[in-house]
Amino acid sequence: MVRRNYTEDDVAEAILDTTGRGLSQNEAAQKRGVPQSTLSGRLSGQASRNERIQAHQRIPKSQGEMLIRWVLRQESLGYALSHSQVRACVEAILQQQGDNKPLGKYWTTRFVKRHLELSTKLGKRQEAARFDGFTPKAVNWYFDIRENEYGWIKPENTVNVDEGGIMVGFGLDSLVIGSSDPKKKAMLKGVQSRTWTSFIEAVTATGRALKPGIIFKGKELQKQWFLNEFELIADWHYITSPNGWTDNHIALEWLKDVYLPQTEPRDASDARLIILDGHGSHAQDEWMATCFLNNVYCCYLPAHCSHGLQPLDNGIFNVIKGAYRKELQKLASLTDSAPDDKVHFIRAYAKAREAGMRKDIILSGWRFTGNWPINRYKALAHPEIQPDKEKLLEEFKTPSPPQLHSDDTPKTSRQVRDLAKHRSRPTRRKYSKMAKGLEALEMKVAVQNARITGLEEQMAQVQRGKKTKAVPNPNRRFMALAETLTAGEALPDSKKAEIEVDVDEKVESVIEVGVRSEDESDDFRVVTKHCQRTRSGREVKKPRRE
């Protein structure tokens, strides 16, 4: 016989059928799908299986539910908890209850398995501004402009442009096949240059990629960077900058020399649209004027939302960077020498761009972000979007604990539950309400204590003092920690401090006063200052000018 699953609601309805609706226990049990033995035991005051198990659990059910809400709220705020952090919180709760027994080794893992709302997953680091900025409010603000102001512009005239960057000499750490000896590490030999190179890419809503702009770090382009094998990509645009990133001058050159010639519409009266971030080089006066004179509109993305709203950041750049690292690893395996960084970059990036700048990938980026076809609900369904703060606070608002009007001496919820044992069912319910109130307070205290500990650590870091220049010993190239600590003490004013001068002991003890050379001006005269002594104790008069 297959056992039918039933819930506590089914049991409650069966009890009502028996006590208030005139059904027998057998009829009520069959009607609700509840075993008759279970119904009979509940009517006689027997606790449910969950209630019996709860007595053996380290934290009560109500505190477990509060812990789940707290974990989910921390995840929504961008501070997802690790297993050790959840464990520390539970141990703090137990200490509040007077339970100092160690928590089980696998308690956190089993707690996650018991609750379907929780799951262990890989946490991804993200800048706080990006995490907080990408919200439904920002998305709706952007699409109101995108739809109402620029929705009429043709997709072939709509372009997304962005700047990316790659560390020239770093490949991927990957799984390899080698010796079965666990002590022998498999090292991947290759060039590990940290030179940064940037690229400017632009794609249209119809899946076409414009020619890229490459920004090398340096002063001038060098002829030896461009080999004969690069003839197929001779139409790329190259430039240098001191830091390898774009600036106002480079942005204008790209606009005039790359974008405008390559996106010229068939109908001269058609407008063009650039979707881009709010970098300062994109908002300068000359940029705006050039766009205006060429019938080009600029739609700026909300701050810190490019990772969710920009087509290039959703698939295209990821494929290019992954393929670049694989090409870099492949090139490194062919030679032990370290080729020129720029040559290495051009060769690998050309291959990577073939993999990433495919029409299907470009169209996928536009479609995924809702930029074409225009669909704000695509962006609102982005996996990295965060709820608005107002909604988040309302959703995870901690319910107020029940008011307790009791002068009972128990100090913890566990003590209250112990008092409820072997009492009648109505009395146990009352004690259960009291225990839940204490559990809510205990949970709140534990969370606040954890927060206070974190704030105290931050305050300790702040109180370590402002940045003070450490003055090293000039006779030593490397500075010891003791010198750094000493430099934190109050130093005398260099202008007021007396500077001790070492004078050679062979110097004459008397210096003539009032003697001047013939080429000296009349305003110059030599006077004596109070005597100084050498290390041997001899007095030396030091002249000075007035």
C-alpha positions as CSV (number, residue, x, y, z in Angstrom):
1,M,0.0,0.0,0.0
2,V,1.4,3.3,-1.0
3,R,1.6,5.8,1.8
4,R,-0.1,9.1,1.1
5,N,1.8,12.2,2.0
6,Y,-0.1,14.6,4.3
7,T,0.6,17.9,6.0
8,E,-0.1,19.5,9.3
9,D,-3.1,21.3,7.7
10,D,-4.6,17.9,6.9
11,V,-4.2,16.7,10.5
12,A,-5.8,20.0,11.8
13,E,-8.8,19.5,9.4
14,A,-9.2,15.9,10.5
15,I,-9.2,17.0,14.2
16,L,-11.9,19.6,13.4
17,D,-13.9,17.0,11.6
18,T,-13.8,14.7,14.6
19,T,-14.4,17.3,17.3
20,G,-16.7,19.8,15.6
21,R,-18.3,18.2,12.6
22,G,-19.6,14.9,13.9
23,L,-17.3,12.5,12.0
24,S,-15.7,9.5,13.6
25,Q,-12.0,9.2,13.8
26,N,-12.0,6.6,11.0
27,E,-14.1,8.7,8.7
28,A,-12.1,11.8,9.3
29,A,-8.8,10.0,8.8
30,Q,-10.0,8.5,5.4
31,K,-11.4,11.9,4.3
32,R,-8.2,13.8,4.9
33,G,-5.8,11.0,4.1
34,V,-4.3,10.9,7.6
35,P,-3.4,7.6,9.3
36,Q,-6.0,6.9,12.0
37,S,-3.2,6.2,14.6
38,T,-1.8,9.7,14.0
39,L,-5.2,11.3,14.4
40,S,-5.9,9.3,17.6
41,G,-2.5,10.3,19.0
42,R,-3.0,13.9,18.3
43,L,-6.5,13.9,19.9
44,S,-5.0,12.4,23.0
45,G,-2.4,15.2,23.3
46,Q,0.6,13.6,21.6
47,A,3.0,16.0,19.9
48,S,3.8,15.8,16.2
49,R,6.9,14.2,14.8
50,N,8.4,17.5,14.0
51,E,7.7,18.8,17.5
52,R,9.4,15.7,19.0
53,I,12.4,16.1,16.7
54,Q,12.6,19.8,17.5
55,A,13.4,19.0,21.1
56,H,16.6,17.3,19.9
57,Q,17.7,20.0,17.5
58,R,20.3,22.5,18.5
59,I,18.2,25.6,17.6
60,P,14.4,25.7,17.6
61,K,12.3,25.9,14.5
62,S,11.5,29.6,14.9
63,Q,15.2,30.5,15.2
64,G,16.0,28.3,12.2
65,E,13.4,30.3,10.1
66,M,14.9,33.6,11.3
67,L,18.3,32.3,10.4
68,I,17.1,31.5,6.9
69,R,15.6,34.9,6.5
70,W,18.8,36.5,7.6
71,V,20.9,34.4,5.3
72,L,18.7,35.3,2.3
73,R,18.7,39.0,3.2
74,Q,22.5,39.1,3.5
75,E,22.7,37.5,0.0
76,S,20.4,40.1,-1.4
77,L,22.5,42.8,0.1
78,G,25.7,41.4,-1.5
79,Y,27.1,39.9,1.7
80,A,26.4,36.2,1.1
81,L,27.5,34.2,4.1
82,S,30.0,31.4,4.1
83,H,29.6,28.1,6.0
84,S,31.9,29.3,8.7
85,Q,30.0,32.6,9.1
86,V,26.6,30.8,9.5
87,R,28.3,28.5,12.0
88,A,29.6,31.4,14.0
89,C,26.1,33.0,14.1
90,V,24.5,29.7,15.3
91,E,27.2,29.3,18.0
92,A,26.5,32.9,19.2
93,I,22.8,32.0,19.4
94,L,23.6,28.9,21.5
95,Q,25.8,30.9,23.8
96,Q,22.9,33.4,24.4
97,Q,20.8,30.4,25.4
98,G,23.5,29.1,27.8
99,D,24.4,26.2,25.6
100,N,28.2,25.9,25.4
101,K,28.4,22.5,23.8
102,P,30.4,22.4,20.5
103,L,28.4,22.5,17.3
104,G,28.5,19.4,15.2
105,K,31.1,19.2,12.4
106,Y,28.5,18.8,9.7
107,W,25.7,20.9,11.2
108,T,25.8,23.7,8.6
109,T,25.9,21.3,5.7
110,R,22.9,19.4,7.1
111,F,21.0,22.6,7.9
112,V,21.3,23.7,4.3
113,K,20.1,20.3,3.1
114,R,17.1,20.4,5.4
115,H,15.8,23.7,3.9
116,L,15.0,23.9,0.2
117,E,15.3,27.7,0.3
118,L,19.1,27.4,0.8
119,S,21.8,26.0,-1.4
120,T,25.6,26.1,-1.5
121,K,26.9,27.9,-4.6
122,L,30.0,29.7,-5.8
123,G,30.2,33.3,-4.7
124,K,31.3,35.9,-7.4
125,R,33.1,39.0,-6.3
126,Q,31.7,42.2,-7.7
127,E,32.4,45.9,-7.1
128,A,30.0,47.3,-4.5
129,A,28.9,50.2,-6.8
130,R,28.0,47.8,-9.6
131,F,26.1,45.5,-7.2
132,D,24.1,48.4,-5.7
133,G,23.6,50.3,-9.0
134,F,22.0,47.6,-11.2
135,T,18.4,47.8,-9.9
136,P,14.9,47.8,-11.5
137,K,14.7,51.5,-10.9
138,A,17.8,52.1,-13.0
139,V,16.7,49.7,-15.7
140,N,13.3,51.4,-16.1
141,W,14.9,54.8,-16.1
142,Y,17.2,53.7,-19.0
143,F,14.5,52.0,-21.1
144,D,12.1,55.0,-20.7
145,I,14.8,57.0,-22.6
146,R,15.7,54.1,-24.9
147,E,12.1,53.6,-26.0
148,N,10.6,57.1,-26.0
149,E,13.6,59.1,-27.2
150,Y,15.5,56.7,-29.5
151,G,13.3,53.8,-30.3
152,W,12.7,55.2,-33.8
153,I,16.3,54.9,-34.9
154,K,17.0,52.0,-37.2
155,P,18.9,49.0,-35.8
156,E,21.5,49.1,-38.5
157,N,22.3,52.7,-37.3
158,T,22.3,51.7,-33.6
159,V,25.8,51.0,-32.2
160,N,27.1,49.9,-28.8
161,V,30.7,50.9,-28.1
162,D,32.9,50.1,-25.1
163,E,36.5,49.9,-24.0
164,G,38.0,46.7,-22.7
165,G,41.4,45.6,-21.5
166,I,43.6,42.6,-21.3
167,M,46.8,41.7,-19.4
168,V,49.0,40.9,-22.3
169,G,51.0,38.0,-21.0
170,F,48.6,36.0,-18.8
171,G,47.1,32.7,-19.9
172,L,44.7,30.3,-18.2
173,D,45.4,27.9,-15.4
174,S,43.7,24.7,-16.7
175,L,43.5,21.0,-16.1
176,V,46.5,19.1,-17.6
177,I,47.7,15.5,-17.9
178,G,51.0,14.6,-16.3
179,S,52.7,12.5,-13.7
180,S,50.6,10.6,-11.1
181,D,53.0,11.7,-8.4
182,P,50.9,14.1,-6.2
183,K,54.0,15.9,-5.0
184,K,55.1,16.9,-8.5
185,K,53.3,20.0,-9.7
186,A,52.5,20.6,-13.3
187,M,53.9,24.0,-14.2
188,L,52.7,25.8,-17.3
189,K,55.6,27.8,-18.8
190,G,54.9,31.0,-20.6
191,V,55.3,34.7,-20.8
192,Q,53.8,36.4,-17.7
193,S,54.0,40.1,-18.7
194,R,51.8,42.5,-16.8
195,T,51.6,45.1,-19.6
196,W,48.1,46.3,-20.0
197,T,46.6,46.8,-23.5
198,S,43.1,48.3,-24.2
199,F,40.8,47.9,-27.1
200,I,37.7,49.8,-28.3
201,E,35.0,47.7,-29.9
202,A,31.7,48.6,-31.4
203,V,28.9,46.5,-32.7
204,T,25.6,47.3,-34.4
205,A,22.1,45.9,-33.5
206,T,22.1,44.0,-36.8
207,G,25.2,42.0,-35.8
208,R,28.0,43.9,-37.6
209,A,31.3,44.6,-35.9
210,L,33.3,47.8,-36.6
211,K,37.0,47.8,-37.0
212,P,38.7,47.8,-33.5
213,G,40.8,50.5,-32.0
214,I,43.9,49.2,-30.1
215,I,45.5,51.3,-27.4
216,F,49.1,50.3,-26.4
217,K,50.8,51.6,-23.4
218,G,53.8,53.8,-24.5
219,K,54.8,57.0,-26.2
220,E,55.0,56.1,-29.9
221,L,54.1,53.2,-32.2
222,Q,57.0,51.1,-33.2
223,K,57.5,49.7,-36.7
224,Q,58.7,46.3,-35.4
225,W,55.3,45.6,-33.7
226,F,53.6,45.2,-37.1
227,L,54.8,42.1,-39.0
228,N,54.0,41.1,-42.6
229,E,51.6,38.4,-41.3
230,F,49.3,41.1,-40.0
231,E,48.3,42.3,-43.5
232,L,44.8,40.9,-43.1
233,I,44.2,43.2,-40.1
234,A,46.1,46.2,-41.5
235,D,42.9,48.3,-41.3
236,W,42.8,48.1,-37.5
237,H,43.4,51.4,-35.8
238,Y,46.4,51.7,-33.4
239,I,47.4,54.4,-31.0
240,T,49.4,54.8,-27.8
241,S,48.7,56.4,-24.4
242,P,50.8,56.8,-21.2
243,N,48.6,54.4,-19.2
244,G,47.2,52.2,-21.9
245,W,43.6,53.5,-21.5
246,T,41.6,56.0,-23.6
247,D,41.5,59.7,-23.0
248,N,39.6,62.7,-24.5
249,H,42.0,62.9,-27.5
250,I,41.8,59.2,-28.3
251,A,38.0,59.1,-27.9
252,L,37.6,62.0,-30.4
253,E,40.0,60.3,-32.9
254,W,38.0,57.1,-32.6
255,L,34.7,59.0,-33.2
256,K,36.0,60.8,-36.3
257,D,38.3,58.2,-37.8
258,V,36.5,54.9,-37.0
259,Y,32.9,55.4,-36.1
260,L,31.7,58.1,-38.5
261,P,33.2,56.6,-41.7
262,Q,32.1,53.0,-40.9
263,T,28.5,53.8,-39.9
264,E,27.5,56.3,-42.6
265,P,23.9,55.6,-43.3
266,R,22.6,54.9,-46.8
267,D,20.1,57.7,-46.4
268,A,21.9,60.8,-45.3
269,S,18.9,62.0,-43.4
270,D,18.9,58.9,-41.1
271,A,20.0,59.5,-37.5
272,R,22.5,57.3,-35.8
273,L,22.6,56.2,-32.1
274,I,25.6,55.3,-29.9
275,I,24.8,53.4,-26.7
276,L,27.8,53.9,-24.3
277,D,28.8,54.4,-20.7
278,G,29.2,57.8,-19.1
279,H,33.0,58.0,-19.2
280,G,34.2,61.6,-19.1
281,S,35.7,61.3,-22.6
282,H,32.3,60.6,-23.9
283,A,30.7,63.7,-22.4
284,Q,33.2,66.4,-23.4
285,D,32.1,69.4,-25.4
286,E,33.9,68.5,-28.6
287,W,32.5,65.0,-28.5
288,M,29.0,66.3,-28.1
289,A,29.5,68.9,-30.9
290,T,30.9,66.4,-33.3
291,C,27.9,64.0,-32.7
292,F,25.4,66.9,-33.1
293,L,26.9,68.0,-36.4
294,N,26.7,64.5,-37.8
295,N,23.2,63.7,-36.6
296,V,24.4,61.2,-34.0
297,Y,22.5,60.7,-30.7
298,C,24.2,59.4,-27.5
299,C,22.2,57.2,-25.1
300,Y,24.2,56.9,-21.9
301,L,23.9,53.9,-19.7
302,P,23.0,54.4,-16.0
303,A,26.0,54.5,-13.7
304,H,27.4,51.1,-12.7
305,C,24.9,49.2,-14.9
306,S,27.0,48.5,-18.0
307,H,27.5,44.8,-17.0
308,G,23.8,44.3,-17.2
309,L,22.6,46.6,-20.0
310,Q,25.5,46.7,-22.4
311,P,25.5,44.1,-25.3
312,L,29.3,44.0,-25.5
313,D,29.6,43.0,-21.8
314,N,27.1,40.2,-22.1
315,G,28.7,37.5,-24.0
316,I,31.0,39.2,-26.6
317,F,33.8,40.4,-24.4
318,N,33.7,37.2,-22.3
319,V,34.2,35.0,-25.4
320,I,37.0,37.2,-26.7
321,K,38.9,37.2,-23.4
322,G,38.5,33.5,-23.0
323,A,39.7,32.8,-26.5
324,Y,42.6,35.3,-26.1
325,R,43.9,33.4,-23.1
326,K,43.7,30.1,-24.9
327,E,45.6,31.5,-27.9
328,L,48.2,32.9,-25.5
329,Q,48.7,29.5,-23.9
330,K,48.9,27.9,-27.4
331,L,51.6,30.4,-28.5
332,A,53.6,29.9,-25.3
333,S,53.7,26.2,-25.9
334,L,55.4,26.7,-29.3
335,T,58.4,28.7,-28.1
336,D,60.4,29.2,-25.0
337,S,61.5,32.7,-26.0
338,A,59.6,35.8,-24.9
339,P,58.4,37.6,-28.0
340,D,57.6,41.3,-28.0
341,D,54.5,41.9,-26.0
342,K,52.8,44.0,-28.7
343,V,53.4,41.3,-31.4
344,H,52.1,38.7,-29.0
345,F,49.0,40.6,-28.3
346,I,48.1,41.4,-31.9
347,R,48.6,37.8,-33.0
348,A,46.5,36.3,-30.1
349,Y,43.8,39.0,-30.2
350,A,43.2,38.6,-33.9
351,K,42.4,34.9,-33.4
352,A,40.3,35.6,-30.3
353,R,38.3,38.3,-32.2
354,E,37.4,35.8,-34.8
355,A,35.8,33.6,-32.1
356,G,34.0,36.4,-30.3
357,M,32.8,38.8,-33.0
358,R,30.5,36.3,-34.7
359,K,27.1,37.6,-35.8
360,D,25.1,35.1,-33.7
361,I,27.1,36.1,-30.5
362,I,26.6,39.9,-31.2
363,L,22.8,39.5,-31.8
364,S,22.6,37.4,-28.6
365,G,24.2,40.2,-26.6
366,W,21.7,42.7,-27.9
367,R,18.8,40.4,-27.3
368,F,19.9,39.3,-23.8
369,T,20.1,42.9,-22.6
370,G,16.8,43.9,-24.2
371,N,18.4,46.6,-26.4
372,W,17.2,45.0,-29.6
373,P,14.4,44.1,-30.0
374,I,13.7,46.7,-27.3
375,N,12.4,44.7,-24.3
376,R,12.9,46.0,-20.8
377,Y,11.7,42.8,-19.3
378,K,14.7,41.0,-20.6
379,A,16.9,43.4,-18.6
380,L,14.7,43.1,-15.6
381,A,15.1,39.3,-15.7
382,H,19.0,39.6,-15.7
383,P,20.5,37.2,-13.2
384,E,22.6,39.9,-11.6
385,I,19.9,42.5,-11.1
386,Q,19.3,43.5,-7.5
387,P,15.9,44.6,-5.9
388,D,15.4,48.2,-5.1
389,K,16.4,49.1,-1.5
390,E,12.8,50.1,-0.6
391,K,11.4,46.8,-1.7
392,L,14.3,44.8,-0.1
393,L,13.8,46.4,3.3
394,E,10.0,45.7,3.2
395,E,10.5,42.1,2.0
396,F,13.0,41.2,4.7
397,K,11.5,43.3,7.5
398,T,11.9,41.4,10.7
399,P,8.6,40.5,12.3
400,S,8.1,42.1,15.7
401,P,8.3,39.5,18.4
402,P,5.1,38.8,20.5
403,Q,4.7,40.9,23.6
404,L,5.6,39.1,26.8
405,H,3.8,40.1,30.0
406,S,5.4,37.6,32.3
407,D,7.7,37.8,35.3
408,D,8.9,34.2,34.9
409,T,12.5,33.6,35.9
410,P,13.7,31.5,32.8
411,K,16.3,33.5,30.8
412,T,16.5,31.5,27.6
413,S,14.0,29.9,25.2
414,R,15.4,26.5,26.0
415,Q,14.6,26.9,29.7
416,V,11.0,27.9,28.8
417,R,10.6,24.8,26.6
418,D,12.0,22.6,29.4
419,L,9.3,24.0,31.8
420,A,6.6,23.1,29.2
421,K,7.4,19.4,29.3
422,H,4.8,17.1,30.8
423,R,2.2,19.8,30.8
424,S,-1.2,19.9,29.1
425,R,-1.5,20.8,25.4
426,P,-2.9,24.4,26.0
427,T,-0.2,25.1,28.5
428,R,2.5,23.9,26.1
429,R,1.1,26.2,23.4
430,K,1.4,29.2,25.8
431,Y,4.9,28.2,26.7
432,S,5.7,27.8,23.0
433,K,4.6,31.4,22.3
434,M,6.8,32.6,25.1
435,A,9.8,30.6,23.8
436,K,9.3,32.0,20.3
437,G,9.5,35.5,21.6
438,L,12.7,34.8,23.5
439,E,14.1,33.1,20.4
440,A,13.4,36.1,18.3
441,L,15.2,38.3,20.8
442,E,18.1,35.9,21.1
443,M,18.5,35.8,17.3
444,K,18.3,39.6,17.1
445,V,21.0,39.9,19.9
446,A,23.3,37.4,18.1
447,V,23.0,39.3,14.8
448,Q,23.6,42.6,16.4
449,N,26.6,41.3,18.3
450,A,28.1,40.0,15.0
451,R,27.5,43.4,13.4
452,I,29.0,45.2,16.4
453,T,32.1,43.0,16.2
454,G,32.5,43.8,12.5
455,L,32.1,47.6,13.2
456,E,34.6,47.4,16.0
457,E,37.2,45.8,13.6
458,Q,36.5,48.6,11.1
459,M,36.9,51.2,13.8
460,A,40.2,49.7,14.9
461,Q,41.5,49.9,11.3
462,V,40.5,53.6,11.1
463,Q,42.0,54.4,14.5
464,R,45.4,53.1,13.5
465,G,46.1,56.6,12.3
466,K,46.2,58.5,9.1
467,K,48.7,57.8,6.4
468,T,52.1,59.2,7.5
469,K,55.2,59.2,5.4
470,A,57.7,56.8,6.8
471,V,61.1,58.3,6.8
472,P,63.7,55.7,6.1
473,N,67.3,55.6,7.2
474,P,69.3,57.1,4.3
475,N,72.1,54.6,4.9
476,R,69.8,51.7,4.2
477,R,67.9,50.9,1.1
478,F,65.2,48.9,2.7
479,M,63.3,50.2,5.6
480,A,62.6,48.1,8.7
481,L,59.3,47.9,10.5
482,A,60.8,49.7,13.5
483,E,61.6,52.7,11.4
484,T,58.0,52.8,10.1
485,L,56.7,52.8,13.7
486,T,59.2,55.4,14.8
487,A,58.1,57.6,11.9
488,G,54.6,57.6,13.3
489,E,55.8,59.6,16.3
490,A,55.9,63.4,16.4
491,L,58.8,64.7,14.4
492,P,60.5,68.1,15.0
493,D,59.9,70.8,12.5
494,S,62.6,70.6,10.0
495,K,62.9,74.3,9.8
496,K,63.3,74.8,13.5
497,A,65.5,71.8,14.2
498,E,69.2,72.4,14.8
499,I,71.2,70.5,12.2
500,E,74.4,69.0,13.5
501,V,77.2,69.5,11.0
502,D,80.2,67.2,11.0
503,V,83.4,69.2,10.4
504,D,86.7,67.7,9.5
505,E,89.0,67.8,12.5
506,K,91.7,69.2,10.2
507,V,89.8,72.5,9.8
508,E,91.4,75.6,11.2
509,S,90.0,76.6,14.6
510,V,89.7,80.3,13.5
511,I,88.0,81.8,10.5
512,E,88.8,85.3,9.5
513,V,85.9,87.7,9.7
514,G,85.1,90.5,7.3
515,V,87.3,89.2,4.5
516,R,85.6,89.1,1.1
517,S,86.7,88.4,-2.5
518,E,86.9,91.0,-5.2
519,D,84.0,89.6,-7.2
520,E,81.6,89.6,-4.3
521,S,78.9,92.3,-4.1
522,D,78.9,95.0,-1.4
523,D,75.7,93.6,0.1
524,F,77.5,90.4,1.0
525,R,79.3,90.0,4.2
526,V,80.5,87.1,6.4
527,V,79.5,87.1,10.1
528,T,80.2,84.5,12.8
529,K,77.6,82.4,14.5
530,H,78.0,81.0,18.0
531,C,80.6,78.3,17.9
532,Q,80.0,74.6,17.1
533,R,82.2,71.8,18.3
534,T,83.6,68.8,16.4
535,R,83.5,65.3,17.8
536,S,86.8,65.8,19.5
537,G,85.5,68.9,21.3
538,R,87.3,71.6,19.2
539,E,85.3,74.7,18.6
540,V,84.6,75.7,15.0
541,K,83.0,78.9,13.8
542,K,80.4,78.4,11.0
543,P,80.0,81.4,8.6
544,R,76.7,82.3,7.3
545,R,75.4,84.9,4.8
546,E,73.0,87.8,5.6
